[in-house]
């Protein structure tokens, strides 16, 4: 059902204009929240992943384009529409390719469930662990690299950012809807991050620069069946405790006086070197800017 926006029905789109990311995440608490998918590509990926749409906000000039979005949802949910300049004034930003879609968040998975599924499918796996990674663009880029480069899952500490934030989804090209992910919660009181990973059956490799750091070519990394790759905060990296407790500490060689790389760039390099299987040709979809 297509609904043209007027002054009388602006309150119907408060989800897009007057609700912040935190409020969206807890919108129907305790029964789950919402997220905003931006652009036809990400909306399609969310639908393919089984996410349930609530409504669409679209620029009127895009309504007749054959992208398949409206064909999949027009009869199910309201599609609010207005001209380009009106929507920028309402949302405060330009809609990527003219579409936003409010969707119900998928049911949150536990780290234990994800790791059990991986173990059932293969003896060998590689997971990324984001510890206090906050920047939406970095989180999205890490997911995009994980999907493209053969990482089997992404686990996050609770102080990391939300993978389903609008900006994060856009930066990740929707890869969060293809790669299994979940949060690491303490298995028992006082358990450290590395202790949790050990309990899940993984040896840990911390990305950090220390005197004990090893090369990405080290055979121990390649022969470990279940390996967790730890990426730390953009400003201060991984904590000293996490680095000290990790099974391995990995570094990327630097030149010209550069002592570090952006978290997402570093993660992508390590993913490529340590992925658990060959990169399928179909993964190139996550490298496309279309």
C-alpha positions as CSV (number, residue, x, y, z in Angstrom):
1,X,0.0,0.0,0.0
2,X,1.6,3.3,-1.2
3,X,0.9,6.3,1.1
4,X,2.0,9.8,0.1
5,X,3.3,11.8,3.1
6,X,1.4,14.9,4.2
7,X,1.5,16.9,7.4
8,X,-1.3,14.8,8.7
9,X,0.5,11.4,8.6
10,X,4.1,12.4,9.5
11,X,3.7,10.7,12.9
12,X,3.4,7.4,11.0
13,X,7.1,7.6,10.1
14,X,8.5,8.4,13.5
15,X,10.5,5.2,13.3
16,X,12.6,6.9,10.6
17,X,12.7,10.5,11.9
18,X,12.3,10.5,15.7
19,X,13.8,7.3,17.0
20,X,17.5,6.8,17.6
21,X,19.4,3.5,17.1
22,X,19.2,2.6,20.8
23,X,15.5,3.1,20.9
24,X,15.0,1.1,17.7
25,X,17.0,-1.8,19.2
26,X,14.6,-2.0,22.2
27,X,11.5,-0.9,20.4
28,X,9.3,-3.9,21.3
29,X,11.2,-4.9,24.4
30,X,11.0,-7.6,25.8
31,X,9.9,-8.9,22.4
32,X,12.7,-7.7,20.2
33,X,13.4,-4.5,18.3
34,X,13.8,-3.0,14.9
35,X,16.6,-2.0,12.5
36,X,16.7,0.1,9.4
37,X,17.9,-1.4,6.1
38,X,19.0,1.2,3.7
39,X,19.1,0.7,-0.1
40,X,17.4,-2.0,-2.2
41,X,20.4,-4.3,-2.1
42,X,20.5,-4.5,1.7
43,X,16.7,-4.7,1.9
44,X,16.8,-7.7,-0.5
45,X,19.5,-9.3,1.6
46,X,17.4,-8.8,4.8
47,X,14.4,-10.3,3.1
48,X,16.4,-13.3,1.9
49,X,17.7,-13.8,5.4
50,X,14.1,-14.0,6.7
51,X,13.8,-10.6,8.3
52,X,10.2,-9.3,8.6
53,X,9.5,-5.8,7.2
54,X,7.4,-3.3,9.0
55,X,7.2,-0.4,6.6
56,X,9.2,1.3,3.8
57,X,10.1,4.9,3.3
58,X,10.9,5.7,-0.4
59,X,11.6,8.7,-2.6
60,X,8.8,9.0,-5.1
61,X,11.1,9.1,-8.1
62,X,12.3,5.5,-7.3
63,X,8.9,3.9,-7.1
64,X,8.6,2.9,-10.7
65,X,12.1,1.4,-11.0
66,X,12.3,-2.3,-11.4
67,X,14.3,-3.2,-8.3
68,X,11.8,-5.8,-7.0
69,X,11.5,-4.2,-3.6
70,X,7.9,-3.1,-3.9
71,X,6.9,-6.3,-5.7
72,X,8.0,-8.3,-2.7
73,X,6.3,-6.1,-0.1
74,X,3.7,-3.7,-1.5
75,X,0.7,-5.7,-0.5
76,X,2.0,-6.6,3.0
77,X,3.1,-3.3,4.5
78,X,2.7,0.5,4.1
79,X,5.1,2.2,1.7
80,X,5.5,5.9,2.6
81,X,6.7,8.2,-0.1
82,X,7.6,11.8,-0.7
83,X,10.0,13.8,-3.0
84,X,13.8,13.8,-2.4
85,X,14.1,17.2,-0.7
86,X,11.1,16.4,1.7
87,X,12.7,13.1,2.9
88,X,16.1,14.8,3.4
89,X,14.4,17.4,5.6
90,X,12.6,14.7,7.6
91,X,15.4,12.2,8.1
92,X,18.4,14.6,8.0
93,X,20.3,12.5,5.4
94,X,20.1,11.4,1.8
95,X,18.6,7.9,1.4
96,X,21.0,5.6,-0.4
97,X,19.3,4.6,-3.7
98,X,16.0,6.0,-2.4
99,X,14.8,3.4,0.1
100,X,14.7,2.8,3.8
101,X,12.9,-0.2,5.3
102,X,12.1,-0.8,9.0
103,X,12.5,-4.4,9.9
104,X,12.1,-6.6,12.9
105,X,15.5,-7.7,14.3
106,X,16.2,-11.4,13.9
107,X,16.3,-13.4,17.0
108,X,19.7,-13.0,18.7
109,X,21.9,-16.0,18.7
110,X,24.3,-17.0,21.4
111,X,28.0,-17.6,20.9
112,X,27.6,-21.1,22.1
113,X,24.9,-22.0,19.6
114,X,27.0,-20.5,16.7
115,X,30.1,-22.4,17.7
116,X,28.2,-25.7,18.1
117,X,26.8,-25.3,14.6
118,X,30.3,-24.7,13.2
119,X,31.7,-27.7,15.0
120,X,28.9,-29.9,13.7
121,X,29.7,-28.8,10.1
122,X,33.4,-29.0,10.1
123,X,36.4,-29.7,12.4
124,X,38.1,-26.6,11.1
125,X,36.8,-23.0,11.5
126,X,37.9,-19.4,11.8
127,X,35.9,-16.8,13.8
128,X,36.5,-13.1,14.3
129,X,36.1,-11.7,17.8
130,X,35.4,-7.9,18.1
131,X,36.4,-6.6,21.6
132,X,35.1,-3.1,22.2
133,X,35.1,-2.2,18.5
134,X,32.8,0.9,18.4
135,X,33.0,2.6,15.1
136,X,30.0,1.7,12.9
137,X,32.1,1.9,9.6
138,X,34.8,-0.3,11.1
139,X,32.3,-2.9,12.3
140,X,30.6,-2.9,8.9
141,X,33.9,-3.2,7.0
142,X,35.0,-6.1,9.2
143,X,31.8,-8.0,8.5
144,X,32.2,-7.3,4.8
145,X,35.8,-8.7,4.9
146,X,34.7,-11.6,7.0
147,X,32.0,-12.6,4.5
148,X,34.3,-12.1,1.4
149,X,37.4,-13.8,2.9
150,X,36.0,-17.0,4.4
151,X,35.6,-16.2,8.1
152,X,32.9,-18.5,9.5
153,X,31.3,-16.3,12.2
154,X,31.8,-13.1,14.1
155,X,31.4,-12.8,17.9
156,X,31.3,-9.5,19.7
157,X,31.7,-8.4,23.3
158,X,28.7,-6.5,24.7
159,X,30.7,-3.2,24.6
160,X,31.1,-3.4,20.9
161,X,28.8,-1.5,18.5
162,X,25.6,-3.0,17.0
163,X,26.1,-4.8,13.7
164,X,22.5,-3.9,12.6
165,X,22.9,-0.1,12.9
166,X,21.9,1.6,9.7
167,X,25.4,3.0,9.0
168,X,27.0,-0.3,9.9
169,X,24.8,-2.3,7.6
170,X,25.5,0.1,4.8
171,X,29.3,-0.1,5.4
172,X,29.1,-3.9,5.5
173,X,27.0,-4.1,2.3
174,X,24.6,-6.2,4.3
175,X,27.2,-8.9,5.1
176,X,25.8,-9.1,8.7
177,X,22.8,-10.8,7.2
178,X,25.0,-13.5,5.7
179,X,27.6,-14.2,8.3
180,X,26.5,-15.8,11.6
181,X,27.1,-13.5,14.5
182,X,26.3,-13.2,18.2
183,X,27.5,-11.8,21.5
184,X,30.0,-13.3,24.0
185,X,28.5,-13.4,27.4
186,X,30.3,-14.8,30.5
187,X,29.8,-18.5,30.8
188,X,30.5,-18.3,34.5
189,X,31.2,-15.4,36.8
190,X,34.7,-14.1,36.5
191,X,35.4,-15.8,33.2
192,X,37.8,-13.8,31.0
193,X,37.3,-13.3,27.3
194,X,40.0,-15.8,26.5
195,X,38.5,-18.2,29.0
196,X,35.2,-18.0,27.2
197,X,36.8,-18.7,23.9
198,X,38.6,-21.7,25.3
199,X,35.3,-23.0,26.7
200,X,33.9,-22.7,23.2
201,X,36.7,-24.8,21.9
202,X,38.8,-22.1,20.3
203,X,42.4,-21.1,20.6
204,X,42.9,-17.3,20.4
205,X,45.1,-15.1,18.2
206,X,45.3,-11.5,19.3
207,X,46.1,-8.7,16.8
208,X,48.7,-6.7,18.7
209,X,52.3,-5.5,18.5
210,X,54.4,-7.1,21.3
211,X,57.9,-8.6,21.6
212,X,56.2,-12.0,21.5
213,X,54.2,-11.4,18.3
214,X,54.4,-14.0,15.5
215,X,54.2,-13.8,11.8
216,X,51.0,-14.5,9.9
217,X,52.9,-17.2,8.2
218,X,53.6,-19.1,11.4
219,X,52.7,-22.7,11.0
220,X,51.0,-22.9,14.4
221,X,48.3,-20.6,13.1
222,X,47.7,-22.6,10.0
223,X,47.5,-25.9,11.8
224,X,45.1,-24.9,14.5
225,X,41.7,-26.3,13.7
226,X,39.6,-23.8,15.6
227,X,41.0,-20.3,15.7
228,X,39.6,-17.1,17.0
229,X,41.0,-13.8,15.6
230,X,40.7,-11.0,18.2
231,X,40.4,-7.4,17.0
232,X,40.5,-4.6,19.6
233,X,39.2,-1.1,20.1
234,X,40.1,1.5,17.5
235,X,41.9,3.8,20.0
236,X,43.6,1.5,22.5
237,X,43.4,-2.0,20.9
238,X,43.1,-5.1,23.0
239,X,43.6,-5.0,26.8
240,X,46.8,-6.1,28.3
241,X,45.0,-9.0,30.0
242,X,43.6,-10.3,26.8
243,X,46.9,-10.1,25.0
244,X,48.7,-11.8,27.9
245,X,46.2,-14.6,28.1
246,X,46.0,-15.2,24.3
247,X,47.4,-18.4,22.9
248,X,49.1,-16.5,20.0
249,X,49.8,-12.8,19.4
250,X,49.9,-11.9,15.7
251,X,51.4,-8.8,14.0
252,X,51.4,-7.5,10.5
253,X,54.9,-6.2,9.4
254,X,55.0,-2.4,9.1
255,X,57.2,-0.1,7.1
256,X,58.1,3.7,6.8
257,X,57.6,4.3,10.5
258,X,53.9,3.3,10.5
259,X,53.2,1.4,13.7
260,X,49.5,0.4,13.2
261,X,46.7,0.0,10.7
262,X,43.0,0.9,10.9
263,X,41.2,-2.0,12.8
264,X,39.1,-3.0,9.8
265,X,42.1,-2.9,7.4
266,X,44.2,-5.0,9.7
267,X,41.3,-7.5,10.2
268,X,40.9,-7.9,6.5
269,X,44.6,-8.7,6.0
270,X,44.6,-11.3,8.7
271,X,41.3,-12.8,7.5
272,X,42.8,-13.3,4.1
273,X,45.9,-15.0,5.5
274,X,44.1,-17.2,8.0
275,X,40.7,-18.1,6.5
276,X,39.6,-21.7,7.1
277,X,38.9,-22.4,3.4
278,X,39.4,-21.2,-0.1
279,X,37.6,-18.0,-1.0
280,X,34.6,-18.9,-3.3
281,X,34.1,-16.8,-6.4
282,X,30.6,-15.8,-5.2
283,X,32.1,-13.9,-2.3
284,X,33.0,-11.1,-4.8
285,X,29.5,-9.7,-4.2
286,X,30.7,-8.2,-1.0
287,X,33.5,-6.4,-2.7
288,X,31.1,-4.7,-5.1
289,X,30.0,-1.1,-4.6
290,X,26.8,-1.6,-6.6
